[in-house]
Amino acid sequence: MPEFAKRLRSHGKSSNTDISAHVATFDDLGIDIARIESGDIDQNNLISSAWQILDNFSKAESLFIYGPGDQPPNIELDKVLSAMLSHAQDCGGQEGLRYIASAIVACHERGQPNGGGLVEFKLLESMAITMITQFLLLCAFSFFFVFVFDI
């Protein structure tokens, strides 16, 4: 089986990355996400805040390089989170949309008092990498097997 490249390029710097560390970092936000999700903040304000955070995150130009071979694909992490926020309601209704927006805002809220934008970006990177490796790839593989093998 070919070795998969797992690299993160952010702020012009590239380094190997540990997927399990990103998953653990995102999992650690669970209490914050639940607090925001169940809080009193208006849904429209929450979504608007999430979009503003993602607009700022896009400036980091964070890429997740993941896949086999010498030239694995570069995945733009801000676009992953933007697509998830754009389509969360289609998949999970209002609750799904609120969860994704809450998770994005939780990254912002945890990052700001603990080092500012750089910490916030690292948390958003962890969220995106977790969504790619623990959710989106599994959905893609499931779809492939259902579609190709009619399982």
C-alpha positions in Angstrom: 0.0 0.0 0.0 1.4 3.4 -0.9 2.5 5.8 1.8 0.2 8.8 2.1 1.7 12.3 2.3 0.4 14.2 5.3 1.7 17.8 5.2 0.4 21.1 6.3 1.4 24.3 4.5 0.4 27.5 6.4 1.7 31.1 6.3 4.2 30.0 3.7 5.7 27.2 5.9 5.4 23.5 5.3 5.7 20.7 7.8 4.7 17.1 8.3 1.5 16.9 10.3 0.0 14.3 12.7 -3.7 13.8 11.9 -4.4 12.3 15.3 -3.1 15.4 17.0 -5.5 17.6 14.9 -8.4 15.3 15.7 -7.6 15.5 19.5 -7.3 19.3 19.3 -10.7 19.6 17.6 -12.2 17.1 20.0 -11.0 19.3 22.9 -13.2 22.1 21.6 -16.3 20.0 22.3 -17.4 21.8 25.5 -17.0 25.2 23.8 -18.9 24.1 20.7 -21.8 22.7 22.9 -21.9 25.9 24.9 -22.1 28.1 21.8 -24.5 25.7 20.0 -27.0 25.7 23.0 -26.5 29.4 23.8 -28.8 32.3 23.2 -27.0 33.7 20.2 -29.3 34.3 17.2 -28.7 31.8 14.4 -28.2 34.6 11.8 -25.6 36.3 14.0 -23.8 33.1 14.6 -23.6 32.3 10.9 -22.5 35.8 10.1 -19.7 35.6 12.7 -18.6 32.2 11.3 -18.4 33.7 7.7 -16.3 36.6 9.0 -14.0 34.2 10.8 -13.6 32.1 7.6 -12.9 35.2 5.5 -10.0 36.1 7.9 -8.9 32.4 7.9 -8.6 32.4 4.1 -5.7 34.8 4.3 -3.6 32.1 6.0 -3.6 30.1 2.8 -3.6 26.8 4.7 -3.2 23.8 2.6 -3.5 20.1 3.7 -1.4 17.9 1.4 -2.8 14.4 1.6 -2.7 11.5 -0.6 -0.4 8.9 -2.3 2.3 9.6 -4.8 4.8 12.3 -5.4 2.2 15.0 -6.2 -0.7 14.5 -3.7 -3.5 16.9 -3.9 -3.4 20.2 -2.0 -6.7 20.8 -0.1 -7.5 24.4 0.7 -8.7 24.3 4.3 -10.6 27.5 4.3 -12.6 26.2 1.3 -13.4 23.0 3.1 -14.9 24.9 6.0 -16.7 27.3 3.7 -18.3 24.5 1.8 -19.3 22.8 5.0 -20.9 26.0 6.3 -22.6 26.6 2.9 -24.1 23.1 2.8 -24.6 22.1 6.4 -28.3 22.9 6.3 -28.7 20.6 3.3 -27.3 17.7 5.2 -28.1 18.4 8.8 -30.9 20.9 8.7 -30.8 23.9 11.1 -29.1 21.9 13.8 -26.3 20.9 11.4 -25.8 24.5 10.3 -25.8 25.7 13.9 -23.2 23.0 14.8 -20.8 23.9 12.0 -21.1 27.7 12.7 -20.7 27.0 16.5 -17.5 25.0 15.8 -16.0 27.8 13.7 -16.9 30.4 16.4 -15.4 28.1 19.1 -12.1 28.1 17.3 -12.1 31.9 17.2 -13.2 32.2 20.9 -10.6 29.7 22.1 -7.8 31.2 20.0 -8.2 34.9 20.8 -7.3 34.9 24.5 -4.6 32.2 24.0 -2.4 33.8 21.4 -4.7 35.5 18.9 -5.0 34.8 15.3 -2.2 32.2 15.0 -3.8 30.0 17.6 -7.2 30.6 16.0 -5.9 29.5 12.6 -4.3 26.4 14.1 -7.7 25.4 15.6 -9.5 26.1 12.3 -6.8 23.9 10.6 -7.5 21.2 13.1 -11.2 21.4 12.5 -10.8 21.2 8.7 -8.4 18.3 8.9 -10.7 16.5 11.3 -13.6 17.0 9.0 -11.6 15.8 6.0 -10.1 12.7 7.5 -12.9 11.7 9.9 -16.0 12.7 8.1 -15.7 13.7 4.4 -13.4 10.9 3.3 -15.6 8.3 5.0 -18.6 9.7 3.3 -16.9 9.6 -0.1 -15.7 6.0 0.4 -19.2 5.0 1.6 -20.8 6.7 -1.5 -18.2 5.0 -3.7 -19.0 1.5 -2.4 -22.7 2.1 -2.5 -22.5 3.5 -6.0 -20.0 1.1 -7.5 -20.8 -2.1 -5.7 -24.4 -1.5 -4.9 -23.9 -2.4 -1.2 
